[in-house]
Amino acid sequence: MSGARGRERPESPLALAGASPAGLRSLWILGVLAAAQALALILVAEGLARGLTGLLAGGGTPEQRAAGITGALFLAVGGAALRAAATWLTGLVAARAATGVKESLRARLARRVVDGGGRDIPLGEGRLAIAATRSLDDVDEYFTAVLPAMLASAAVPAILVARFVLADWVSALIVVLCLPLVPVFMILIGRYTQDRVQDAQDALDRLSRSLVELVRGLPVLIGLGRAGAQRETLVRLAGDYRATTMTTLRVAFISALALEFIATISVAVVAVFIGVRLVYGHLDLQTGLMVLILAPECFTPLRRLGAAFHASENGMAAYRRLRDVLASRPSAAGGRPRQHAGEPLAVRDLELRFADRRDPVVGGLDFTVAPGEHLVLRGASGSGKSSVLTILAGSLRPGPGITVSGELTGMPAPGETVLLPQQPRFLADDAAEEVLAYAPAGWDRTRARAVIRNLGVDPDRPVPALSPGEQRRLGLARVLARVDGGARLVLLDEPTAHLDRDAAALVLRALADLRGRVTMISATHDPAVTAVADRAISVDAAGAQDGREATETPELPDGSSAAEPVPQRPLAPDEDLRGPARYEPPAAGRPGDLLAELVAVLQPWRPRFLLAVLTGIGAAAAAIALTAVSGWLIVRASYQPPIMMLLVAIVGVRFFGLARAVLRYCERLLLHDAVLQSMTALRLRVWDALVRRGPAHRELLRGPVALRRLIADVDEVRDLAPRAVTPLLSGVLLTLGAAGGLSFIAPAAGTVLLLAAGGAVLGGCLITMAADGRAGVRTQASRLALLRDWAAFLGAREDLVAGGAAERVLARLACRDREAGRQAVRVAAAAGLGQAWAVLLCLLGAAAMLWQLAPETAAGALPLELLAVCVLVPLAFVDVCIDGIAAVHHWPRLRRALLSVRALRDESAGHESAQPADGDGPGVPPVRSLVLEDVAARWPGAPDEAFSGVTARMAPGDWLTVTGPSGSGKTTLLSVILAFLPPSRGRYELNGADARGLAPAQLAGRIAWCPQEAHVFDSTVRANLLLARDPAQAPDEARMLRVLAEAGLGEFAAALPQGLDTPVGPGGSLLSGGQRQRLAVARTLLTGAEVIVLDEPTAHLDDQTAMPMMSRLRDGMAGGERTRMTVLVTHDERLADPADARVRLGRAPVRA
């Protein structure tokens, strides 16, 4: 495979710039600006050379010499102003081009996702979300660094060499002979490192994909007691990524080393040739100085290109990945639109097959639904009911591994269908905003909140914090909004799953109100839903059979008729939908706290980090020394001394040139390694904090918050910390050292350098911050919001397509992207002004040196060669000052990222008060008794207790059934049992000992939890089951088949063509909802824990499947080597056995 990659035709480095009109425009503008910078450099060099040689010339009156020096200074100042303006415009144009290209790519990608129905994207949603946001943002490096350097590499050397030809053809020849070596080495090293760079990108992809899967499956890992074991997986993946990246960088940075080496040696050769020719009188001093000042600038664009090219690799890889996605053809939706309003929807001979299944999922299905009719699809779990709805919604289409055949007629027009899936995926964290995304233009927040509240959901609670039942009702609120907006076909998949009797009644009233207004097709196991429908058919792999008309009306709690209009019970003003408090990050911390956090993250005392700082200072010092020694050599040579007197300077030029290249190479390697090591530790800290929270905050575990914390925030710290710390530290030390050195030459020289460098950095920072106006922080917030929105969009893409809300969401994403782009351009403009100021001040510093010290040289107090050193040193500080300004500019963004990371750690600390901080400690012996005595619990910061007065006693073989309405505290009780939340009152004991001091990690393997809507990982059946146990204790296949049979999947497992190695798809998409739930139950049973906690295990199952499964589970729990205790949380009172201990949560104290 590596060889295949190596044989691919190289891609043009300008391909990305040509991907959009904005990129093409930028090519021409940046080329013109590069030529302007070359002209500016010539003006500066000419002015400084004339000024220095004017002091050496003895002719003319003092007034004439002063006038000549003044004219030379005006020439240099004009060139400085032109270069400063070109520098600012280059950054601005590059930022606009990057923004335009990213907006174009993201808009096309979002359209491609929607056009394909959401299921046929070649990449997983996690990888695509990262590629479309975080990775694509690295395209900025291409436009702001690589592209300007590439165009400058073509324009600047050509213009400068043309000037050399007119002044000194020997120097021009040396530069012309050396310049081609740079691209030759770049190509050779690039070909050698191509596969290795791809390997590093593959390692990053694996890490990103694994992080996304780990985040989404975190509740499952916590419930299985395997979060700690997966921490080791995270360590291994991060270690592999670090090792692969460092191996690649060692080779990839050779290109930058080669560029530095060639450029430095070439300049050194030019300087030596100039010096020797000056000694023998073959060259005049003015020409020699001019060539010496300009020679390094011939190679500067190439050096910058080599340094920046690697930084843009991630962005280029993301572009290639997205380009491949865009090149793929979207699958087409089936069905013929209806010809007239009264035409029924007809399904004829519908068949669905997956390539890895022997039997069809749906086979020969035929039915017809009249306008306004409500049809119910009944059938056993796995019979294909959900697949039929997704086909009708346009989400499931023919594609690789999927065959859909048959005929659909009478389909509504695009946008007139809405689907409520089994597991709704949401776009917004705010419930009203979520509903408004599906609502027509006339709706406002007040109306959306009223609909949500009428369905028994608190609109003030964040969406990720809602229970599965509440989220299902919020999904129904979206459906009602779409119906009001013109939807004509409503598809409902298990609309009453996870709901207690009162909540289900609210849903049934809503369905009754829709009866006759729209066409409805429901897939359900609930007889109450069938009762409010007009007709029901049974679905299986052989097709469908018509059932009776459903004319009876279910009994509702308050005795009202389901056929009445929907007065859906509003929440009483004092009703408390209890649950975990919403996560709110704390306010900004003190500077000292943030500095301490930064120190804790970077650990600057580590040898690698210290060496990186020292080598960085050494590399910059070598560059300054190279400039100073070269200047001294040339001016001294103009006096034509014996060549032996110049040998030390000649050797010094070579030494400092080599030292600069080698030290820069070492600094980059050491700094990257130190930062990667620090970020691995930081990511583990964030992971540990998330694990410690457990089910405490649903939005941390189930929303995009965890994804942002574990990936975006850590990556932000990784990218910003070295840029915000090391350049500033190096710049301060270099400025002080250089100023001290110049003070020995002339006291005024040190003062001028301090004023020039200090003024450049301080003034540049003030200008940048004034022009920025907190745009940098807003840009960071916009990018985080963009990641969140894209992750939510890709997660909810099928809901959006099937719900007819895709178009307005695409417009929202485009608007968010434009806003982020505007802020980014403002940041670039502000940064460009700061850089322009730094360039101007450093060049003016050189002119000020000449102006300030010229009288001393004229008076004979300061040798001309030392004056040349003082004049040239400020020119070498341009890059140092620019890096210092950029470092200060990064601090607000770094501060925000550190606050986010620290906030999670501080919030988690509240859950550690009664536990070992790291979750370590002696393991708990096998649990033989569990006691809850008058237990109450309160979430940290919550004013009221979530429940109180819970009492229960369990011994091996006992079952405890927990029931109660939504929001009554069932999740809180589970958090207490799992040791994530200590009781606020009462007694919780395991084996007769107080369990308050236990950490959740100590209960791993003793208490296992199967959460509602348990995540199924994108792997195989076997891999999902093996997650339950340590690899050293992996169960054999017979054991896995046995627990699958206990969970009711025996026949399913036997029919799998690849056995347990059959893929289940992303999120278990190739399984039905009931199959996913039963696989999760089987996975929990494999843990071997003495206490099993089952949260709504029959939510998606029909009675014919659920009751036998529960019977087998009860038999299995009571048999085998160990008799288990089982905690069953359910809304279905029928699942309780008369012998069970019972806890009914509500307003009054409860006892088992």
N, C-alpha and C positions, 0 to 999 in steps of 0.2 A: 504493500500500500504506500509505503514511503517512497518507493521508487516511482510509483504512478504519479504521486504528487509532484515529484521532482521533474517529471517529463512534461508537466502541463505548460502550456504556452504562457510566458510571463505577461502580466497585465500592465498596461500603460500606467505610469505613475500619475498621469493627468486624467485617468478614467473617472475618478470621483468628482473632480472639478467639472467634467463635462456631463455629469448626471442630471443637471438642471440648468435652466437659463441663468439663474443667479450665479452658479459656479462658472459658467462660460463668460459672463460679464466680468467676473472678478479676475479672470486670467489676463484680460487686456489692461485693466486698471492697475493691477499689481505689477505688471510688466513695466508700465510707464513710471510708477512710483519707484521701482527698483532702479531705473535709469536716472531718476531724479536724485536718489541717494548717492549714486556713483558721481554725479556732477557735484553734489554737495561735498563729498569727500575730496574731490580734486580742489575745490575752492579752499577748504580748510587746510589741506596739505600745502597748497601754493602760498597761502597767507602766512602760515607758521614758518615755512622754509625761507620766505623773503624776509620775515622779521628777524629771524636768527642770523641770517647772513648779512643783513643790513647792519647789525652791530659789529660784525667782523670787518666790513669794508671801511676803509679809512677815508675815502674820498668824501667831499662835500662838507658843508657847514653842519654844526649840530642841529640847526633848525631843519635842514634838508634831510638829515638822517632821521630826525624825529618824525618828519612828515612821511618819510618812506615807511617807517615802522607803523605809524598810525594807519596808513593805507593798507598795509599788510594785515593789520588787526581787523580793519573793516571787512576785508576780504574773508578772513577766517570767521568772523562773526556772522557774515551773510551766509557762508556755507553751513555754519552751525544751525542757523535758523531754518535754512532749507532742509537740512537733514532731520531736524526735530519735527518739522511739519510733515515730511514724508514718512517718518516713523509713526506719527499719530494716524495719518490717513491709511497707512498699511494695516495697522491693527483694526481700524474701523471697517475698512472694506472687507478684510478677511472675516471679521465677525459677522457681518451682514451675509456674506456668501455662505458661511457655515450654517447660519440660521435658516437661510432659504433652502439649502440642500436638505437639512434635517426635516424641515416642515414638509417639503415635497415627499421625501421618503416615507415619513410617518403617515401622511395623508393617504398615499397610495397603499401602504401596508394595511391601514385600518379598512380601507375599501376592499382590499383583497380578502381580508378575514370575513367581512360581512357578505361579500358576493359568494363565498364558498359555503355559506351557512354556518361557519364557525368550527366545523369538525375536521376539515381537510387541510389544515395548515401543516406543512411538513415538520415544523419544530413544535416541541411541547410549549404550553402556554407560559411556563416559568422561564424557559430559555428565551422565548420570543419577547417576553416582557423586559427582561434584562437587556437583550440585544437592541430592542427598539428605544430604550431609554438610557441606562447607564453606559452601555457599550457604545451606542451611537453618539452619545455626547463626547466621546473621545475623538470624534471626527473634528472637533474644534482644533485639536492639535495639528491635524492635517492642514487646515485652512490658515490657522494663525502662525504656524511654525514651518511646516514642510513646504507648502505651496509658495509662500513668500521667499523662503530660502531657495527653492528650486528655480524660481524665476530670477531671483537675484544672482544665482549661480550662473545663469546664462547672460545676464545683462551687465552686472558689475565688473567681472573680470575682462569682458570684451572691451568695455569703455576705458577701464584703467590701463589695460595693455596698449590700447591705441594711444593713450597719453604717454606711456613709457616709450613707445616707438619714436614719438616726436622728440623725447628728451634724452633717452638713454637706451639704445637698441640692445645693448648687452643684457641689461636687467630685464628687458622685455623678453629676450630669448630665454633667459633662465626661467622666468615665470611660465612662458609658453611650454617649455619642456617639462616642467614640474606639474602643471595643472592637469594634464591628461592622466597622470598617475592616480589622481583622486577618484574619478569615476571608474577607472579600471579596477581598483581595489574594492570599491563599493560593489561593483557587479560580481566580482569573484567571491567576496565574503557573503554577499547577499544570496548567491546561488548555494553556497555551502551551508548557510544557516536557514534556508527556506523551510526545510522539513522540520528543523528543530524549533523554529518559531511556530510552525503549525502544531507541533507536539505540545508546546506551552499553551497555545490557544485551546487545544483539546483538553488539557488539564484544567484550564480555567472553566471551560464548558462543563466538565464533569463536576467541578466544585460548585458552580452556580446551579446546575441541575439538582445536585444532591442537597444543596442548601434549601432550594425551593421545596423539594419533596419532604425534607426533614421539618421545615416550618409547617407545612400543611398537615403533616402527620404527627405533630408534636403532642396533641391530646392523646393519640393512640399510644405513642411511645411512653408517655407518662403513665397511662393506665396499665400498660404491660410491665411497668417497672424497667423499661429498656432505654430510657432517655440517657442514663449514664453510659450504657454500652454504646449507644449511637454517638455519644460524645467522643469516644475513641475513634469511631469512624470519621467524625469531623476532624479530629487530630490527624488521622492518617491521610485524608484527602488534602488537608491544608499542607501537610508535610510533603506529599507528592507534588502538589502544585509549586511549593517553594523550591523543591529540589529540581524539578523540571525547568522552572523559570530561571533559576540561577545557572543551570547548565547551559540554557539557551543564551542568557545574558553574557556569560563568559565569552561566548563566541560572537554574539551579536555586537557587543561593545568593542570587539576588535575592529569593526569597521570605523567606529568613532575614534579609536586609538590610532588606526592607520591614517585617518584624515588629520588628526591632531599632529601625528608624527610627520606626515608629508608636508603639511602646511608650515609647521614650525621649522623643520629642517630647510624647507625652501626659503623661508624668510631669513633664516640664519645664513644660508648660502648667499642670498642677495646682499645681506648686510656685510658679509665678509668680502665679497667681490667689490662692493662699493668702497669699503675701507681700504682694500689693497690698491684700487685704482686711484683713490684720493692720495695715498702715500706717494704714488709715482706720478701724480699730476695729470692723470688721464681723465679726470672727472672733476667738475666744480662742486662746491659744497651745497649750493642751493638745489641743484638737481639731485644730488645724493640724498639730502634730507627729504625732499619731496618724494622720491622713490621709496625711501625707507618707511615713511609714514603710510604710503599707499600700498606697499607690497603685502602687508598682513591682510588688508581689506580685500585683496583678490581671493584669498582663501577663506575669509570669514563666512561667506554664505555657504560654502561647501562644508565647513566645520559645523555650522548650525544645522545644515541639512542632515548630516550624519548623526548629530546628537538628537535631533527631533524625530527622525524617521522611526526609531523604535517606539517612541511615545505614542505615535499614531497607529501602530500596528493593531491594537485592539479595536480602534474605530474602523480601520480598513477591513478587519475581519468581520466586524458587525455589518458593515456595508455589503460585503460579499454575501454574507448569510441572508440579509434581507433582500438583496438582489435576486438570489436563487428562489426565495419565497415568492417574490413578485413575478418571476418568470414562470412559475407553475400555474397551470390553468385551473381555475376554480371549478368544482363540480356543480352541475346544473340541477336545479330543483325540478321535480316532476310535477305532473298534473296539468289539466286543461282548465283555464279559468271558466267560470260560469258564464253562460250566454245571456241569461236574463235573471231577474230578481227571484223568481219562483223556482229556479232550477235546483233540484236536490244535490247534495254532495254524494257521489257514488264512488265506492271502492270496488274494484273488480280484480279478482285473482292476484291479490297483493302477496308477494313473497319476499322475504328478507333472509339472506344467508351471509354468514361470516366465513372467511376462507379457512379458519382453523376449527370449524365445527362440522361434524358429519351431517347433522340434521338441520333443517331450516329453523330459524328463530320464529318466523311467521310463515305459514304456508297456505296458499289458496284462500285468502281472506276475502269475503264478499259482504258488503252491507251498504245500505243507503240511508241517509239522514236528511229529512225534510227541513226546510228553513224554519227556524224557531223550535225545533225538536231537541230534546235532551236524551242522548243515547249513552248508556253505560256499557263499558267493556269489562266483562268479568272473566276470571280465569285464575289458575294457580300461579304462584310466584314463578317468574321465568318463562311465562307463556307468550311473552312478546307484546303485552299491552302497552308498556311505555314506549317500545320501539314504534308501534303504530302511530302513537301521538307525535313522536319526533319526526316521523316521515311526513305526516300531515302538516306539521309546523314548518317543514323545510329544513330542519337541522340535520337530519340523517339522510344522506344522499349517496348515490353510487360512487364508489371510489376504490382505491387499492384495498383489497381484502373484504370489500363490502359489495354485495350484489342486491339490487332492489329491482324487482320486476312487477308488472301489473299495470293497471290503468286507474288514474284518479281523474274524475271529472267533476265539474261544478265547484271548483276550488275558488275561494274568495280572492279578490285582487290583493297584490302585495300590500302589506301593512294592515290588512283587515283580519289577521289571525293573531291570537294571543294564547300563550301556553303557560300554565302553572306547573312546573316540573316537580318531581319528587323532592329534589334538593335545590330550592331556589338559590341562585347566586346573585349577589347584589352589587350595585355600582357605587352607591353612596353610603357613608356612615350615618347620615341623617335620614330618618324614616320619611319625613315629608319630601326631602329632595329626591329620594328614591322613587316615590310615587309620582312626583311631578315630571320625572324623566319619561314616564309612560302616559302622562295626562295630556289632554288637548290644551290649546293655548289659553282658554278661558279660566283654567284652574289657577288657584293661588295656594299659598301655604295653609291658610285657614281651612280651606275646603279639604285639602289633602290630609291635614291633621284630624279633621272631623271623621273622614272615612276610616282612617287608621284606628282612631279611638272607638268607633262604633263596632269594630271587629275585636275589641277587647285587648288592644295593644297600646302600650304607653308610647306616644309619639316622641316623648322627650328622651327616651333611652336610645343609646347608639345601636345601630343595626347589628354589629357583631356581638353585642352583649345580649341580644334576644335569644331565647331558647329556640330549638328547632320548631316547636309548635307555633311560637310567636312569629318566627320568620315565615312560616307557611302562610299565616294569616296576613302578614305584610305582603307576601306575594299575591294573595287574593285581592288585596287593595290595589295592587298594580293592575290586575285584570279588570277590576271595576272601572279604573281610570281609563283603560284602553277601550272598554265598551262604550264609555261616554264619548270617547274620541272617534268612534266609528268602526270598531272591531265587530265582525259579523260571525266569526267562528271562535269559540272558546274551548280550549283543550285543557282538561284538569287531570293531573296525575296524583292520585291519592290525596285529595284535598283535605281529608280529616285525619291524616296520619299524625301521630304525636299529640293529639288533642284530647283533653278531658271532655266530659259530657257537656258542660256548659259552653266551652269554647267551640266544640263541634256544632252545637246548636246555632251559634252565631254564623258559622260557615253555611250550614244548611239553609238558614233564612236568606242569606245572600244568593245562594243558588236558586232558591225558590223564587226570589224576586226577578232573576234573570230569565226564568222559564218563559218561553214564548217570545222574548225580545231578541234573542240571539240563538244561533245553533250551538249546542254544547255536546261535547263528547268527553266523558269521564272514564278514567280507568281507576277502579276502586275494589277493595275487598269489604268495604263498609256497607252493610245492608241499608243503613239509614240514607246513604247517598243514592243507592238504587231506588229507594222508596220515593225520593223527590224527582226522579227522572221519568221520562215518558216510556222508555223501552230499554231492555237490557239484552245483550248477546254474550255468549260465552266464546272466548278466544283461546285457541291452542295452536300447536304447530300444524294441525290438519286444517285449520280454517276457523269458521265461526258458525254458531248456531243461534237462531233468534230465540229470545226469551219472552216472557210475558210482558205486558205493559205494566209499568209501575204506577198504579193509580193511588195506592194508599199513601198516607202522609205520616211521617214519623212523629212520635210524641215529643214535644219540646218541653223544656223544664218549666216554663211559665204558663204552659197550656195554650199558647197562641198558635195559630195555624201557620204552617210553613208557606202557604200560598199568599199570606198577607204581604203588603209592601215591607221593605226592609227597615224596621225601626231599630236595628241592631243595638243591643244594650250598650249604652255608653258607660265608661268607667266613672264610678262615683268620685267626687272631688277628693275624698279622703282615702280612696282605695290605693293600696301600696302594692305595685307589682314588684315584689322583692327580688333581690339578686345582687350580684357583685356590683359594687360602685363603679362608675365609669372611670377609666384611667385618665388622669390629667397630669401631664408633666409639671414639675415644680417650676417656680419662677427662676429667673436667671440668678446664678450664683455669684459670689464675690470673685474678683480677679484672682485673689490668692487661692481660692478653691479650684478655679479652673486651671491655674498654673500647676497646682498639685495634681489635678486629673491628667493634664498633659504629661507631666513627669512620670506619673504612674503608667501611662499608656506607652510612652517611648522608652522609658527606662534608660536615660542617656548615660548612665554609668557603665552600661555594658561595653565591653571592649570594642565590639564591631562599630557601635555608634560613635564612640570616641575617636576611633581610627578614621571613620568616615569624615568627621568634622575636621580632624587634623590634616588629612590628605586633601580635603577640599580647600582648606586655607593654604596648604602648600602649593596646590596647583595654581590658585589665583596669584599667590606671591611670586611663583615662578614666571607667570605671564607678565606681571608688572616688572620684575627684574629683567626679563628678556627685552622689554621695550626700553628700559633705562640703559642697560648695558649696550644695546645696539646704538642708541643715540650717542652715548659717550664715545663709542668706537668710531663712528662716522665723523663726528666733529673733531675728535683727536687726530684721526687720520688725515684730516684736511691740513694739518700743520706739517704733514709729510715727515713724521718721525721714522726712525729705523723700525722695520717690521717686527723685530723681536720685542719692542716695547708694546706691541698690540696683541701678542700671542695670548696673554691672560684673558683679555677681553674677548678674543675670538673663541677660546675654549669656553668661556663663560656663556657666550651666546649659544653654543651648541648644548652645553650642559642644561641651561635653563629651558631650552627648547625641548629636549628629551624629558626633563623632569616634569614639565607641564603636561605632556601627553600621558606619561606613565601614571602620574599622580591623579589625573582626571579619571583615567580608567579604573584605578583602584578605588577612588572615591565613589564612583557610580556603583560598582559591585558591592562595596561594603555598605553603602547607604540602602540599596535595594534589599540586601539580605537582612539588615537590621530592621527595616520597616516591615518586611514580610514576616519576620519572626515576631515582632510586636503585634502585628495585626492578627496573627494566629491566636496569640494569647488574649487579645481583646475580643475576638469573635467567640472564644470559649467562655469568657466572662459574660458576654451577652447571652449565650446559650444557657449557661448555668442560671442566670437571672430569670430567663423565661421559664426554665424547668421549675425553679423554686416557686414561681407563681402558681403553677399547676392550673386548675380550673378557676383560679381566683378572678381572672379577667378574661372573659370570652373574647373581647376584642383583641387582646394580645395574642391569643392562640389561634383564633379563627379568622380574624381580619387581616388586612395588609400591614398592620402595625408591626407584627413580628418580622415580616419580610423586609420592611424598611429598617428595622433595628439591626437585624442580623446581616443584611447585605448593604443597603444604601448608606446607613450611618457609618458602618465600619469602613466601607470603601472610601467614604468622604474623609474620614480621619486619615486613612492610609495615603490618600492622594495629597492632602493638604498639610499634614504635620511636617514632613521633611521640607516642603516648600516654604513653610511659614517659620521654621526654626533655624535650620542650618545656614541659609543665605544671610539672614540677619546677624547671626552670631559671627559668621566668617567675615562679613562686611565690616562690622564694628572693629574686630581685632585687626583686620588688614588696614583700615583707615588710620587707626591709632599707630600701628607699626610704621606705615609709610610716612605719616606726618612726622613721627619722631625721627625717622631716617633723614627726611628732607630738612628738618630743623638743624641737623648737624651741618648741612651744606649752606643753608641760609635760613635764619629764624623766620623770615617772612614767608618762605616757601611752605613750611609746615602749616602756618596759619592759613595761607591761601588754599592749600589742599583740604584742610579741615572745613573751611568755609564752603569750598566748592562741593566736596563730597557730602558734608552734613546738610548743606542747603539743597543739594540735589535730592537726597533721601527725604528730609523733613518737608521741604517744599513739595516734592512729588507726592508724598503721602497726603499732605493737606489738600493739594489740588485734586488728587484721586478721590479722596473721601468727600470733598465738596461736590465734585462732578458726579460721584457715584450716588449719593443720596440714599444709602442703604440698598442700592440696587443689587449689590453682591449678595446680601442676605436674602433679598427677595428672589434672586435667581436661584439660590440654593433651595429655598422653599418651593419655588415653582418646579424645579427639577424633581424634588421629592414628591410633590403633588402629581407630577407627570408620571412618575413611576407608580404611585398609588393608583392613579386613574387607569393607566395601561394594564396594570395587574388586575384591577377590578373589571375593566372592559374585556380583557381576554378571559377572565374567569366567568364572566356573565354573558359572554358573546352569544351563546345559544339562546339564552333567555331574551336577549335584546333582539336577535333576529326573529325569533318566534313570537316575540311580543310587539313587533312593529315599532320598536323604539330605537332602532339602530341609527337611523339617519340623524336624529337630534343629538345622539351621543357622539357620532362622528363630528358633528358641528361643534359640540362641546370640547372634544379632544383637540380639534383644530384651533379653537379659541384659546385653550390652555397653552397650546404649543406656541401660538403667536405671542401671547403674553410673556411666556418664558423667553422667547426670542427677543422681544423688545427689551426685556431686562438684561439679557446677555449682551445685546448690542450696546446698551448704556454702560454696562460694566466694561466692555472692551474700549469704548470711547474714553471712559474715565481712566482706565489703565494706560491707554495710549497717550493721554495728556500727561500723566505722570512720567511715562517713559520719555516723552518728548522733552519734558522739563529736565529730566536727568541728563539726556544727551546734550541739551543746550547748556546746562550749568557746567558739565565736565569740559565741554569744548571752550566755554567762556573761562573756565578755570585755567586752561592752558594759555589762553590769550592774556588772562590776568597775570599769570606767572611771567610772561614775556614783558608785559607792561610794568609790573612791580620790580622785577629784577634787572631790567635792561640798564638802568642807571648804574647799578653796581658793576655790571660787566663793562660798561663804557668807561667806568673809573678804574678798571683793572682789579677790583676787589673780588670778583667772582669769575672764574674761568668760563669760557664760552661752552666747553663740553659739559660742565656741571649745570649751566643754564639750560642746555638742551635736555639734560636728564629731568630737571624740574618742569620743563614745559611738556615733555612727553608723558610723564607719569599720570597727570589727570586724564589723558586720553585712554589710558589702560583701565581707568576706574569706571568707564561707561557701563560695562556689563555688571560690575559689582553693584553699582548704584541701582540699576534697573532691577536686578534680583532682590535687592533690599526693599525697594518700593513694592514689588510684587509680594514679598513675604508679609509686609504689614497689611497689604490689601487682602491677603488670605485669612487674617486673624478673625474677622467677624464670622466668616463661614465656618472656620475651625471651631470657634467658640460655640456656635449653634450645634454642631455635630457632637462636641464633647458634652454639652448640656443634655442632649438627647440620650447619650450613652449613660451619663451619670444619673439621669432621672430614673432610668429603668433599674439601675443598681440600688439607688436609694429607696425606691418603692419596694423592691424585693427585700431590702433589709428589714422592712416592717414585718415580713413573714418569717424572718429568721430569729426573732427575739426569743423564741422558746425552743430553738433548734440549733444544732451545730451549724456553723456558718456555711460550711461546704457540703453539708449533707453526709459527711463521713461519720463513722462511729460503729460500734459493734452491731452486727446484724441481729434481727429479732428471731428468736427460736420459733419453730413451727407453732402457728396460732391454734390454740385449743379452746379459747373462749374469747368472746367479744362482748363488752358490757357498755351500754350507754345509760347513764343514770341522771335523769332530770337535766339533760344537756340543752343549752342554749348557745347560739353563735351569732356573732356580729362581724361584718366585714370592717376592716380598718377604715376609720373615718366615717362610717355610716352612723346616723343618729339612732337607729332602732335595730333591734335584734331581728334577724331573718326568720328565726323560729325559736321556740322555747319549749321546755318541758318534755323533751323526747326521752323516752326510756325504753330500752330493749336489751334482752340477753340472748346470746347465741352460743351454741355448742356445735361440735361437728355433726353434720347432717341436717342442721336447722336451716330454714328459709325465713328471711325477713322481707316482707313485701311492704314497700313504701309507696303510698299514693297521696294524691293531693292535687289541687288545681294548679294551673300554670302560675309561677311566681310565688308559690307557697314555701319555697326553701329547699326543694329536693336537691338542687345542685350544691347548695351550701352544706347540707347534711353529708353529701358525698365528699365534699372537701374536708370535712371534719374526719370522716372515716379514713380517708387517704392521707391524713396528717398534713394537709396543706393549710389548714386553718385550725388553730386551737380553740376549744370551746370557751366562750366567755363566762359561762357558768356550768356547773354540773361536773360529772365524772365520766371520762372515757378511758376504759381499761382494756388491755390485751394480755391474756394469760394472767389476769389478776394484778398486773402492774400498770401504773399510770402511764398513759400513752402521750401525755402532753409534750414531753421532751424529745419525742421521736421525730426524726426527719423523714420525709417521704422516701429518700433513697434507702433508708434502713428497712422499709417495708417492701422493697422490691423482691418479688418472688413469694411474698406472703399474702399480699392483697393485690388483686388484679381487677382493673376496671375496663369495661367495654362501653365507651361513650355512645351517645346518640349520634347517628350519621357518622359512624367511625370511618376514618379515611382508609382507602385501599390504595396501596402504593403501586406506582406504574412499573410493574414487574410481572412475575408469574404467580400462580397459586401457591407453589412451593415456597417461593421467596417470602411471600406475605405470611405464611404460616411459620416459617423459620425465624421471623422476627421475635417470636414469643420467647425463645430460649437462647441461652448463650451457645455459641458455636460448639463449644466443648461438650455441651449436653444436648446437642441437636437430636430431635426425635427422629425415628426411622419412618419410612413411608407407611408402614402398617399403622403406626400410631397416628399419623396425620390423617390417613383415610378413616380411622376410627372416630376421631373427633369431628371430621366432616360429616360422617354419618349421624353422630349425635346431634349436630346442628341442622340436620335435614338436607344435607348436600351429598348424600351417598350416591344416589342415582346420577346426579349432575357430574360428580367426579368420575364416575365410571364411564360416562359418555364423552369425556373430553378426549379429543383425538391425540393430543400430546401429553395426556395424563396431567400430573401436577405441574408440569413445565409449560402449560398453556398460558399465554399472556392474558392479563386482565384489562389492559389498556390504561390510559391516564385516568387516575381517580376511580378505576374500576369501571370505565365506560362500556366495556364489553360484557358486563354483568348487569342483571336486573337489580333494582333496588333491594328486593328481598334477598337475592343471592349475595349482594355485598354485605348486607346486615348479618346473614348467617355465616359468611366467611369471617367476619369480624368476631362473632361469638366463638367460632371454632378456634380462632387465633388466641382468644383470651383463655379458653380451656387448656390450651397447650402450655400455658405458663407453669402449671402445676401448683399454683397458689392455693393456700388453704381457704382463703376468702375470695369469692368471685362476686363482683358487682356488675350486674347487667342493667343497663339503662335503656329502657324501651326496646327490648330485643325483638319484638314482633311487630314493630311499627309498619313495615311494608309487606306483611304476610297476610294471606287469607286464612280463614279459620281452619281449612282443611290442611294447611301447612303449619300454622302456628301451634295448634293444640298438640299434634303429635310431636313436634319439635320440643315443646316445653315438657311433655311427658318423658321423652328420651333424655332431656337434660336432667330432670329430677332423678331418673333412674341412674344416670351416669354420675351425678354428684354424690349419690349415696353408695356407689360401688367403687371398685378399684382398690388401689393400694392405700389411698387416703380418703377419708370422708370429708367433704368440704362443707363450708358454710356459704350460703348464697344470699346476697342482698339484691332483690328484684325491685327496680323502680319502674312503675308503669301507670298508665291511665286506665288500663283495661282491668277492671275488678275481677273478670272471669279467670285471669291468670293466677289469682291467689288460690291457694289450697286451704281447706279448713284448718289444717294443722300448722299453717304458717303463723309466725309472729307478725303482727300488723302495726304499722305506723301510718297514721293518717295526719298529714300536715295541714294546718289551717290556723285559725285564730286561737283555738284553745289548746292547752297542753295535751300531749298525746302520749299514750303508753302502749307498749306491745303486750 
